[in-house]
Amino acid sequence: MTTQKVEKVFVNTENNATFMCPECGTSKVVNVAQYMKVESSVRVKCKCKCGHTYPVIIERRKFFRKQTNLLGLLFYDNDYKRGLMTVEDVSRSGIKIRINSPIDLKLGDKMEVEFNLDDRDRSLIRREVVVRSIRGQNIGLEFLSMDHYDKLGTYLMFG
């Protein structure tokens, strides 16, 4: 038995996704608004008019996420406290970090993060962020500004 490759479909600003049959190439645009608030990954089985069925993951992220393993620091409580972190992924809108020891954080808390990229220059990045999700030691942080005119912008585009 062979396993089918699971394709990703991306959602546009109108909550529409284009599904394309890998067998015959027929495409169909479907409104997927009902899946936009689901927290877990959304996997659906599609059936084409040619009779072929295929699995698809609906990708709801606005920006590509780059997997990383970058050590850094976070500064919280008005920079009076700091903690060690590992940046697990980075996108134009934010980062996912893993903290090394428990920290008292709440959704909406603002802080700063500092880490070095794994580019040739080991570029130092320091950003203001806000806490958007907390799952144990995994924290989702959103950048307060998505203007990345420094090495982070280059890293995300070409790295």
LOKE-548814 format. One record per residue: residue in one letter; x negated, y negated, z negated of N, C-alpha, C in turn. Coordinates in pm, 1 decimal, decimal comma. Last residue first. Layout:
TIDO   type        nc1        nc2        nc3       cac1       cac2       cac3        cc1        cc2        cc3
TIDO      A          X          Y          Z          X          Y          Z          X          Y          Z
...
This chain:
TIDO   type        nc1        nc2        nc3       cac1       cac2       cac3        cc1        cc2        cc3
TIDO      G    -1693,4    -3334,6     -325,9    -1766,1    -3240,7     -410,5    -1721,0    -3099,4     -405,4
TIDO      F    -1546,9    -3521,4     -187,0    -1645,9    -3445,4     -112,2    -1713,0    -3334,0     -191,9
TIDO      M    -1349,4    -3631,0     -356,9    -1328,6    -3626,4     -211,3    -1421,5    -3527,4     -142,4
TIDO      L    -1447,9    -3612,2     -615,1    -1318,1    -3552,3     -584,4    -1296,6    -3538,3     -434,0
TIDO      Y    -1689,4    -3752,3     -587,5    -1690,7    -3612,8     -633,9    -1559,7    -3542,6     -595,8
TIDO      T    -1599,1    -4009,0     -527,2    -1677,9    -3934,4     -428,9    -1675,2    -3785,3     -460,5
TIDO      G    -1473,5    -4066,2     -773,8    -1398,7    -4069,1     -648,0    -1468,0    -3989,8     -539,7
TIDO      L    -1691,5    -4050,5     -949,1    -1579,9    -3955,7     -962,4    -1497,5    -3952,1     -834,2
TIDO      K    -1862,6    -4262,5     -891,2    -1900,3    -4129,3     -844,8    -1785,4    -4027,2     -857,5
TIDO      D    -1611,0    -4518,1     -848,9    -1745,3    -4474,7     -886,0    -1769,6    -4334,1     -831,4
TIDO      Y    -1354,6    -4584,5     -816,3    -1448,1    -4643,8     -720,9    -1592,0    -4604,4     -750,5
TIDO      H    -1074,2    -4480,1     -873,3    -1202,5    -4415,6     -899,0    -1302,8    -4463,8     -794,1
TIDO      D     -781,9    -4552,6    -1012,8     -881,8    -4614,8     -925,8    -1017,6    -4558,8     -962,8
TIDO      M     -596,8    -4469,9    -1187,6     -635,8    -4372,9    -1085,5     -730,7    -4434,3     -983,9
TIDO      S     -604,4    -4520,8    -1535,2     -618,6    -4579,4    -1401,9     -659,8    -4469,8    -1304,7
TIDO      L     -568,4    -4341,4    -1735,5     -487,0    -4462,7    -1740,3     -495,7    -4538,7    -1608,2
TIDO      F     -545,0    -3994,7    -1659,5     -623,3    -4117,9    -1654,4     -529,7    -4237,8    -1660,4
TIDO      E     -413,0    -3757,8    -1883,0     -390,3    -3838,4    -1763,6     -477,2    -3962,9    -1770,2
TIDO      L     -488,5    -3433,2    -1996,9     -507,7    -3577,5    -2013,3     -486,9    -3648,4    -1880,3
TIDO      G     -405,6    -3148,2    -2169,7     -391,4    -3216,3    -2041,5     -396,4    -3365,5    -2064,4
TIDO      I     -591,2    -2915,5    -2351,7     -525,7    -3045,7    -2354,7     -522,4    -3102,4    -2212,9
TIDO      N     -618,8    -2623,9    -2533,1     -616,4    -2679,6    -2397,6     -530,6    -2806,3    -2397,0
TIDO      Q     -587,8    -2512,0    -2777,9     -709,9    -2589,7    -2758,3     -720,2    -2648,4    -2617,5
TIDO      G     -246,1    -2531,3    -2759,2     -356,6    -2479,9    -2839,4     -477,4    -2570,1    -2823,3
TIDO      R     -163,9    -2738,9    -2543,7     -137,4    -2594,8    -2554,4     -254,2    -2533,1    -2627,5
TIDO      I      -33,5    -3041,3    -2469,8     -117,6    -2974,6    -2569,0      -72,8    -2829,5    -2575,6
TIDO      S      -25,6    -3313,5    -2238,4       17,2    -3179,3    -2279,4      -84,6    -3122,3    -2377,5
TIDO      R     -107,4    -3579,3    -2229,7       17,8    -3543,1    -2163,2       66,0    -3403,1    -2199,1
TIDO      V     -282,1    -3843,7    -2370,6     -249,5    -3701,1    -2386,2     -112,1    -3674,0    -2325,7
TIDO      V     -463,6    -4063,5    -2161,3     -351,2    -4045,1    -2252,6     -316,8    -3895,7    -2253,3
TIDO      V     -784,5    -4229,0    -2129,2     -685,5    -4127,7    -2095,1     -572,4    -4129,5    -2197,3
TIDO      E    -1056,6    -4398,7    -1989,0     -947,5    -4403,2    -2085,1     -840,2    -4306,5    -2035,5
TIDO      R    -1379,1    -4255,8    -1913,9    -1244,1    -4298,3    -1875,9    -1152,8    -4306,9    -1997,4
TIDO      R    -1688,8    -4216,4    -1774,7    -1620,3    -4253,0    -1899,2    -1486,5    -4313,0    -1859,4
TIDO      I    -1942,7    -4020,6    -1640,6    -1805,9    -4068,2    -1621,9    -1748,1    -4098,5    -1759,7
TIDO      L    -2258,9    -4005,3    -1499,1    -2183,8    -4022,1    -1622,7    -2047,7    -4083,6    -1590,8
TIDO      S    -2390,8    -3768,8    -1271,1    -2325,1    -3898,4    -1292,8    -2241,5    -3899,1    -1419,6
TIDO      R    -2602,1    -3607,9    -1178,8    -2542,9    -3583,7    -1312,0    -2471,7    -3710,8    -1359,1
TIDO      D    -2682,5    -3633,4     -918,5    -2726,6    -3737,8    -1012,4    -2680,3    -3715,3    -1155,9
TIDO      R    -2559,4    -3413,6     -793,8    -2706,1    -3424,1     -791,2    -2758,0    -3524,1     -895,6
TIDO      D    -2287,4    -3316,8    -1015,8    -2343,5    -3360,9     -888,7    -2495,4    -3376,5     -901,6
TIDO      D    -2133,3    -3247,3    -1229,7    -2238,2    -3152,9    -1189,9    -2289,5    -3186,7    -1049,0
TIDO      L    -2085,3    -3534,5    -1444,3    -2049,4    -3449,4    -1331,8    -2163,4    -3351,7    -1303,5
TIDO      N    -2053,9    -3571,1    -1791,0    -2140,4    -3581,4    -1674,2    -2090,1    -3486,1    -1567,1
TIDO      F    -1814,6    -3759,1    -1984,0    -1876,3    -3634,9    -1938,5    -1963,3    -3663,4    -1817,2
TIDO      E    -1582,6    -3881,5    -2211,3    -1711,0    -3906,3    -2146,7    -1771,8    -3772,1    -2109,6
TIDO      V    -1271,9    -4040,0    -2282,1    -1350,8    -3919,9    -2258,8    -1479,1    -3960,7    -2186,8
TIDO      E    -1067,0    -4204,2    -2523,4    -1163,5    -4208,7    -2414,1    -1235,5    -4075,4    -2404,8
TIDO      M     -708,4    -4228,3    -2577,1     -846,5    -4207,0    -2620,5     -938,4    -4227,0    -2501,9
TIDO      K     -374,0    -4224,9    -2699,3     -473,6    -4275,8    -2604,5     -611,4    -4256,5    -2663,9
TIDO      D      -98,0    -4003,0    -2729,9     -219,1    -4062,3    -2788,9     -313,4    -4107,5    -2678,4
TIDO      G      101,9    -3864,7    -2597,1      103,2    -4010,5    -2589,4      -16,9    -4078,2    -2653,1
TIDO      L      119,4    -3602,0    -2828,0      151,6    -3648,7    -2693,8      160,6    -3800,4    -2696,3
TIDO      K     -150,4    -3604,7    -3066,8       -8,2    -3600,7    -3033,9        9,7    -3645,5    -2889,5
TIDO      L     -405,4    -3437,2    -3256,4     -361,4    -3516,9    -3142,2     -211,9    -3501,1    -3124,0
TIDO      D     -645,9    -3351,2    -3451,0     -508,8    -3395,3    -3472,5     -468,6    -3491,8    -3360,9
TIDO      I     -825,4    -3071,6    -3337,9     -820,9    -3216,9    -3352,5     -674,3    -3255,0    -3365,7
TIDO      P    -1026,2    -2778,6    -3370,4     -895,8    -2844,9    -3379,9     -909,3    -2995,5    -3406,6
TIDO      S    -1300,3    -2754,8    -3136,6    -1245,9    -2737,9    -3271,1    -1116,4    -2817,7    -3281,0
TIDO      N    -1335,9    -2783,0    -2863,8    -1411,8    -2679,3    -2933,5    -1362,4    -2654,8    -3074,7
TIDO      I    -1083,5    -2813,9    -2612,3    -1157,0    -2868,7    -2726,1    -1220,8    -2755,0    -2803,7
TIDO      R    -1071,8    -2833,3    -2272,7    -1063,0    -2737,4    -2383,5    -1145,8    -2796,8    -2495,6
TIDO      I     -882,1    -3033,5    -2042,4     -998,5    -3006,3    -2126,0     -967,7    -2893,9    -2223,5
TIDO      K     -804,3    -3151,5    -1730,9     -764,7    -3054,3    -1832,3     -891,4    -3021,8    -1909,3
TIDO      I     -745,4    -3487,9    -1617,4     -831,2    -3373,0    -1642,2     -762,9    -3277,5    -1739,2
TIDO      G     -601,6    -3691,8    -1348,9     -639,3    -3656,4    -1484,9     -730,1    -3535,9    -1493,6
TIDO      S     -557,5    -3775,2    -1084,9     -470,2    -3826,9    -1189,3     -512,8    -3791,9    -1331,0
TIDO      R     -742,5    -3647,4     -925,1     -736,3    -3794,0     -919,8     -655,4    -3850,8    -1036,1
TIDO      S     -872,4    -3393,1    -1144,7     -801,5    -3437,6    -1025,2     -801,3    -3590,3    -1026,6
TIDO      V    -1045,2    -3119,1    -1287,8    -1032,9    -3264,1    -1270,8     -957,7    -3292,0    -1140,7
TIDO      D    -1083,8    -2871,5    -1545,0    -1054,0    -2914,0    -1408,9    -1030,9    -3063,4    -1406,6
TIDO      E    -1223,6    -2854,6    -1783,8    -1198,9    -2731,8    -1706,8    -1154,7    -2760,0    -1564,6
TIDO      V    -1453,0    -2997,7    -1981,0    -1360,0    -3033,9    -1874,4    -1344,8    -2911,5    -1785,1
TIDO      T    -1479,7    -2939,3    -2317,5    -1521,5    -2888,2    -2188,4    -1414,2    -2928,0    -2088,3
TIDO      M    -1585,4    -3134,4    -2602,2    -1485,3    -3080,3    -2510,6    -1554,2    -3021,7    -2389,4
TIDO      L    -1620,2    -3252,1    -2937,2    -1677,1    -3189,7    -2818,5    -1565,8    -3131,0    -2732,9
TIDO      G    -1512,5    -3571,2    -3068,2    -1511,8    -3425,7    -3063,3    -1575,4    -3376,7    -2935,4
TIDO      R    -1489,4    -3843,4    -3301,0    -1527,0    -3785,7    -3172,3    -1525,5    -3634,4    -3182,4
TIDO      K    -1348,1    -4142,1    -3442,1    -1373,3    -3997,9    -3445,2    -1410,3    -3950,5    -3306,2
TIDO      Y    -1321,5    -4404,0    -3381,0    -1381,4    -4371,6    -3510,9    -1415,9    -4223,8    -3521,2
TIDO      D    -1190,3    -4478,7    -3150,0    -1333,7    -4447,1    -3139,7    -1401,0    -4419,5    -3274,1
TIDO      N     -921,0    -4478,8    -3228,5     -991,4    -4605,3    -3202,0    -1142,8    -4588,7    -3204,6
TIDO      D     -882,4    -4194,4    -3231,7     -861,1    -4277,7    -3350,9     -943,6    -4405,8    -3339,3
TIDO      Y    -1150,1    -4063,1    -3020,4    -1010,8    -4087,1    -3056,5    -1003,9    -4160,5    -3189,3
TIDO      F    -1336,5    -3947,5    -2759,1    -1337,8    -4047,8    -2866,3    -1193,5    -4083,8    -2895,3
TIDO      L    -1495,6    -3656,0    -2649,7    -1376,6    -3739,1    -2651,6    -1381,6    -3825,6    -2776,2
TIDO      L    -1760,7    -3544,2    -2435,1    -1713,0    -3592,8    -2564,5    -1580,0    -3663,0    -2545,4
TIDO      G    -1858,2    -3244,5    -2250,5    -1840,1    -3387,1    -2273,5    -1793,0    -3416,7    -2413,9
TIDO      L    -1940,1    -3020,5    -1983,9    -1938,9    -3054,7    -2125,9    -1925,0    -3205,7    -2142,9
TIDO      L    -1756,5    -2867,7    -1731,8    -1840,6    -2982,0    -1766,1    -1828,2    -3013,5    -1914,4
TIDO      N    -1662,9    -2693,2    -1512,6    -1706,5    -2646,3    -1643,6    -1808,1    -2749,8    -1693,4
TIDO      T    -1379,7    -2697,0    -1286,4    -1511,0    -2740,1    -1334,1    -1544,5    -2668,0    -1464,8
TIDO      Q    -1171,7    -2710,8    -1001,8    -1215,0    -2634,1    -1118,6    -1356,6    -2676,6    -1156,2
TIDO      K     -977,5    -2975,7     -901,6    -1106,8    -2911,4     -880,3    -1147,6    -2841,2    -1008,7
TIDO      R     -659,0    -3012,7     -769,9     -738,0    -2997,0     -891,8     -864,9    -2920,6     -859,3
TIDO      F     -485,6    -3249,8     -570,3     -569,5    -3131,4     -576,8     -648,2    -3129,8     -707,8
TIDO      F     -183,8    -3401,4     -684,0     -322,6    -3410,7     -641,2     -394,8    -3277,5     -661,0
TIDO      K       72,0    -3333,1     -759,2       54,7    -3439,5     -660,5      -85,7    -3440,1     -602,8
TIDO      R      199,2    -3001,3     -793,2      101,8    -3104,8     -828,5       89,0    -3206,9     -717,0
TIDO      R      357,0    -2790,7     -720,6      422,5    -2916,6     -751,5      325,8    -3027,9     -787,5
TIDO      E      377,5    -2531,8     -507,5      276,9    -2615,9     -574,1      336,4    -2754,6     -594,2
TIDO      I      526,3    -2232,5     -514,1      560,1    -2373,1     -490,3      464,8    -2458,0     -574,1
TIDO      I      412,0    -1948,6     -354,7      404,9    -2027,0     -477,5      434,2    -2171,4     -440,7
TIDO      V      573,1    -1674,3     -194,6      521,3    -1811,1     -186,8      516,6    -1870,4     -327,0
TIDO      P      591,4    -1361,0      -14,2      589,7    -1437,9     -139,1      524,0    -1574,6     -119,2
TIDO      Y      819,6    -1258,1      245,9      685,4    -1293,4      202,0      692,2    -1378,3       74,7
TIDO      T      982,0    -1060,5      493,1      985,3    -1125,1      361,2      841,8    -1146,3      315,4
TIDO      H     1119,8    -1069,5      821,3     1000,4    -1055,8      737,3     1022,7    -1126,1      602,8
TIDO      G     1336,3    -1135,2      979,1     1347,6    -1018,3      892,8     1230,1     -998,0      798,8
TIDO      C     1347,9    -1366,3     1115,5     1293,5    -1252,2     1191,3     1299,5    -1123,0     1108,4
TIDO      K     1427,6    -1547,8      929,7     1532,7    -1497,6     1018,9     1484,7    -1381,8     1106,0
TIDO      C     1257,7    -1457,4      622,0     1266,4    -1528,3      749,4     1380,2    -1470,0      832,5
TIDO      K     1273,7    -1496,1      288,0     1311,9    -1404,1      395,3     1335,9    -1487,0      520,0
TIDO      C     1053,8    -1530,8        8,9     1124,3    -1589,1      122,7     1158,8    -1479,6      222,4
TIDO      K     1036,0    -1545,5     -332,4     1026,0    -1453,4     -218,5     1112,7    -1512,7     -107,5
TIDO      V      837,6    -1762,7     -539,1      964,2    -1723,2     -477,8      936,1    -1626,0     -363,6
TIDO      R      711,6    -1890,0     -833,3      684,6    -1796,2     -724,2      819,6    -1750,3     -669,6
TIDO      V      584,6    -2145,0    -1014,7      707,6    -2100,0     -949,5      670,7    -2016,0     -827,6
TIDO      S      435,0    -2159,8    -1335,8      417,9    -2148,8    -1191,6      545,5    -2092,2    -1130,4
TIDO      S      625,1    -2342,2    -1586,0      534,7    -2236,9    -1539,1      525,9    -2239,8    -1387,2
TIDO      E      809,5    -2552,2    -1611,7      671,6    -2569,1    -1658,3      576,7    -2465,0    -1603,2
TIDO      V     1036,6    -2705,2    -1392,6      992,7    -2577,6    -1450,0      845,4    -2590,2    -1488,2
TIDO      K     1112,8    -2925,4    -1251,8     1098,0    -2941,4    -1397,3     1050,9    -2814,4    -1466,9
TIDO      M     1138,0    -2841,0     -984,1     1040,4    -2944,9    -1018,4     1019,0    -2961,9    -1168,8
TIDO      Y     1326,1    -2667,2     -885,2     1205,1    -2608,9     -943,8     1109,8    -2713,0    -1001,8
TIDO      Q     1526,8    -2813,1     -766,1     1562,5    -2733,5     -884,0     1441,3    -2672,8     -952,3
TIDO      A     1411,9    -2920,1     -533,5     1425,8    -3005,8     -651,9     1454,9    -2925,4     -777,9
TIDO      V     1350,1    -2825,1     -284,1     1314,1    -2742,2     -399,4     1324,1    -2820,3     -530,9
TIDO      N     1484,3    -2802,4       33,2     1478,2    -2888,8      -84,6     1457,4    -2799,7     -206,7
TIDO      V     1292,8    -2680,8      304,2     1390,7    -2652,0      199,6     1373,2    -2752,0       86,0
TIDO      V     1230,4    -2619,6      639,8     1216,5    -2717,6      532,6     1330,4    -2694,7      433,7
TIDO      K     1066,1    -2359,8      804,8     1194,2    -2406,5      754,7     1166,6    -2502,6      639,1
TIDO      S      913,3    -2204,8     1091,3      909,4    -2284,4      968,1     1048,6    -2334,3      933,5
TIDO      T      772,8    -1912,7     1231,2      890,2    -1998,4     1217,6      881,6    -2075,1     1086,4
TIDO      G      568,7    -1728,7     1249,3      534,4    -1870,3     1257,6      652,1    -1965,3     1248,5
TIDO      C      594,5    -1456,8     1214,5      636,4    -1512,0     1344,7      606,0    -1661,3     1359,8
TIDO      E      447,7    -1405,1      970,3      466,2    -1302,8     1074,1      495,9    -1365,1     1210,7
TIDO      P      452,0    -1606,2      788,4      321,1    -1564,0      837,2      330,3    -1461,5      951,5
TIDO      C      676,0    -1872,2      804,3      665,9    -1725,8      807,8      529,0    -1685,9      863,4
TIDO      M      656,8    -2145,4      598,5      625,3    -2093,7      731,1      603,6    -1943,1      722,9
TIDO      F      831,2    -2405,7      443,0      796,4    -2264,6      435,5      771,1    -2214,2      576,8
TIDO      T      787,2    -2712,0      307,9      797,2    -2643,6      436,7      744,0    -2501,7      421,2
TIDO      A      988,9    -2880,3       69,9      872,1    -2797,6       97,7      895,0    -2727,7      231,1
TIDO      N     1096,1    -3181,9      -87,0     1109,4    -3083,7       19,9      978,4    -3009,1       37,5
TIDO      N     1099,2    -3401,1     -257,8     1119,4    -3266,9     -314,1     1147,9    -3161,6     -207,8
TIDO      E     1011,2    -3629,1     -141,2     1157,2    -3607,8     -139,6     1194,8    -3470,0     -194,4
TIDO      T      736,8    -3609,2     -146,7      800,8    -3702,0     -241,6      952,8    -3690,0     -243,8
TIDO      N      679,6    -3250,4     -100,7      661,6    -3392,1      -69,9      740,6    -3479,3     -167,3
TIDO      V      501,7    -2971,1     -213,9      627,0    -3044,0     -219,8      598,8    -3191,0     -189,6
TIDO      F      345,3    -2696,7      -47,9      337,0    -2821,4     -122,6      466,4    -2899,2     -107,9
TIDO      V      298,3    -2352,6      -95,1      365,1    -2458,8      -20,7      364,8    -2582,2     -109,5
TIDO      K       63,0    -2091,1      -67,5      115,2    -2204,2     -144,4      186,1    -2297,5      -49,7
TIDO      E       97,3    -1734,6      -24,1       68,2    -1868,5       25,7      122,8    -1972,2      -71,5
TIDO      V      -39,0    -1438,8     -111,2       61,6    -1534,3     -153,8       17,4    -1672,8     -108,3
TIDO      K      -79,1    -1154,6       88,6     -139,3    -1278,1       41,9      -27,1    -1375,2        6,3
TIDO      Q       34,9     -836,6      -18,8       52,5     -954,6       64,8      -17,5    -1074,1        3,2
TIDO      T     -145,0     -536,3      -39,7      -81,5     -648,0     -109,7      -76,7     -766,8      -15,6
TIDO      T      -63,3     -216,1       91,9     -141,5     -339,1       96,7      -67,6     -449,0       21,8
TIDO      M      -84,7      118,5        0,0        0,0        0,0        0,0      -88,4     -123,7        0,0
